[in-house]
């Protein structure tokens, strides 16, 4: 039986969901409810929960923000986000935070149970073969790499980089597992990363004195590995546009253009533009701009890079133009966003301080 936490700021929404889930009480048990993301994170800390069903738009902390914290705290927990808005941008966020599924309001009971069953299958896929958390990391990360899934592999590596463990030895073990997985993937594809990078990996790692320095080497190996996989199309993807999406993700910090992407796909610029719009749901420029803003948010969270340097790295020639684009997409300027990140980091530090452990629309009935 899977234990479920319901998170929604509207009591009636939770009440109806509880009734629907009650019809399959032999499979699913509602073990708690929360009115916002902050309460959800606290509940997950203190109780045994398998799956969280959570509304996206709530006060104090949104569903996506709470999902990020829950994922960092317990990567194996199932998360289903509920949204009243069927838009492409939300789907992008769902992928970014590695959510298991999402539902649109209104949603019928059969759709809710289908989402739950898909989530349970995903949880079993990554948890059952593994004997422990270390095996989970290797299985998931190596699978992403061998599948040539640059987008998910990069997100997973970033998550591991930001993972806070309770001892230096555990952190060291995680980085070792990631390195072994990368070298195994390189061997699988026949790629000599040491030759390509012109460095002795083991020597470089030996001289690394901090976790940050160690991850710099890991990221170098990772990017070199996918340089070859993506540029040479070493992996066969079922959907042709998947190649383009990985190419875009890989070259966001370079002079990425519609022409360069079309050339990579070996089709004309005009045809690629029409195909991209048809299959992805928005035009190339809008998609790339949104991805650059998301990358900017990651860099603001993960680094202390000056904003003008960050703008240049993402291909913006002027910091002022970058600021305007960022504000148009997010509602705040990059400097305001950095301030919000710093304030949230301080709040999260209190929430997860050492010593605390834990294992709109209406529904249609």
C-alpha positions, 0 to 999 in steps of 0.5 A, spaced: 500 500 500 502 506 498 502 512 503 500 519 500 500 526 502 495 531 499 497 538 498 492 543 496 490 550 499 483 549 498 480 544 503 474 542 498 479 539 493 483 535 498 476 532 500 474 530 494 481 527 492 481 523 499 474 521 497 476 518 490 483 515 493 478 512 498 475 507 493 481 504 492 483 503 500 487 497 499 492 500 494 492 507 497 492 510 503 492 518 505 496 519 511 496 526 511 494 533 508 497 540 507 495 547 505 501 549 502 508 547 499 512 549 506 507 544 510 508 539 505 516 539 506 515 539 513 510 533 513 515 529 509 521 530 513 517 527 519 512 522 516 513 516 512 510 518 505 511 514 498 507 519 493 505 526 494 499 529 490 500 537 490 497 543 487 502 547 483 499 554 485 499 555 493 501 561 498 507 561 502 511 556 497 509 553 490 508 546 488 514 546 484 518 549 489 516 544 494 517 539 489 525 541 488 526 541 496 522 534 497 526 531 491 533 533 494 531 530 501 528 524 498 530 523 490 526 516 490 519 519 493 513 519 487 511 526 486 504 528 482 503 535 480 496 538 479 495 544 475 489 548 472 493 550 466 495 546 460 501 550 458 508 548 455 512 552 460 509 548 466 511 541 462 518 544 462 518 545 469 515 538 470 521 535 466 526 540 470 524 538 477 524 530 474 516 530 477 513 523 476 507 525 473 502 531 473 494 532 472 490 537 470 484 540 473 478 538 472 481 530 472 476 524 472 478 518 477 480 514 472 486 519 470 488 520 477 489 512 478 492 512 471 497 517 474 498 514 480 500 507 477 505 510 472 508 513 478 508 507 482 511 503 476 517 509 475 518 508 483 519 500 482 523 501 476 529 505 479 528 502 486 527 495 486 533 493 482 537 497 487 540 494 494 541 501 497 541 508 495 548 508 492 546 503 487 540 507 485 545 513 484 549 509 479 543 505 476 539 512 474 545 516 472 548 511 468 542 509 465 541 516 463 548 517 460 547 510 456 541 512 453 544 519 451 539 523 455 543 529 456 537 533 459 535 528 464 543 526 466 545 534 467 539 535 471 541 529 475 548 531 476 546 538 478 541 534 483 547 530 486 552 536 486 547 540 490 545 534 495 547 535 502 549 529 506 550 528 513 558 526 512 564 528 508 565 520 507 558 520 504 559 526 499 565 523 497 562 516 496 557 519 492 562 523 487 566 516 486 560 513 484 558 518 479 565 518 476 565 511 475 558 511 472 561 516 467 567 512 466 563 506 464 559 510 460 565 513 456 567 506 455 561 503 453 561 509 447 568 508 446 570 515 448 577 516 451 575 522 455 583 523 458 585 524 450 579 528 448 580 533 455 588 532 454 588 531 462 590 525 467 583 524 470 586 521 476 591 526 477 587 531 477 582 528 482 588 527 486 589 534 487 582 536 488 581 538 495 574 540 495 567 537 493 567 543 488 573 542 485 572 534 484 565 536 481 569 541 476 572 535 473 566 531 473 562 536 469 568 536 464 568 529 463 560 529 463 560 535 458 566 532 453 562 525 453 556 528 451 559 533 446 561 526 442 554 523 443 550 529 441 555 531 435 556 524 432 549 522 434 551 516 437 544 514 440 538 512 436 532 516 439 525 514 437 523 521 436 527 525 431 526 532 435 529 529 441 536 530 437 535 537 436 532 538 444 539 535 446 543 539 441 539 546 444 541 544 451 548 542 450 549 549 446 545 554 450 552 557 452 554 558 445 552 562 439 546 557 438 542 559 432 536 557 428 541 555 422 546 551 427 540 547 429 537 546 422 544 544 420 545 539 425 539 536 423 541 536 416 534 539 414 533 546 411 532 552 416 525 553 414 523 546 414 526 545 421 523 552 424 516 549 422 517 542 424 520 545 431 513 549 432 509 543 430 512 538 435 515 542 440 509 547 441 512 553 440 517 557 436 525 556 436 526 563 439 521 563 444 523 556 446 531 557 446 529 564 450 525 560 456 531 555 456 536 560 457 532 564 462 532 557 466 539 556 465 540 563 468 536 561 474 540 555 475 547 559 475 544 564 479 542 559 484 549 555 484 554 560 483 556 567 485 558 569 477 556 577 476 550 577 472 554 581 467 558 575 466 552 570 466 549 574 461 555 574 456 556 566 458 548 565 455 549 569 449 546 576 451 551 581 448 548 586 453 546 585 460 541 590 460 537 586 455 538 580 459 535 583 465 529 585 460 528 578 458 529 575 464 524 579 468 519 578 462 519 571 463 520 571 471 517 577 473 523 579 477 530 582 475 536 577 475 538 581 481 531 581 485 531 573 483 538 572 486 536 576 493 530 571 493 534 565 492 539 568 498 533 569 502 530 562 501 537 558 502 537 561 509 530 559 510 531 552 507 538 552 512 533 552 518 528 547 515 533 542 514 538 544 519 543 538 522 539 533 527 532 533 523 531 527 519 525 524 516 525 518 512 481 554 481 478 548 477 474 542 480 475 535 480 470 531 476 467 525 480 
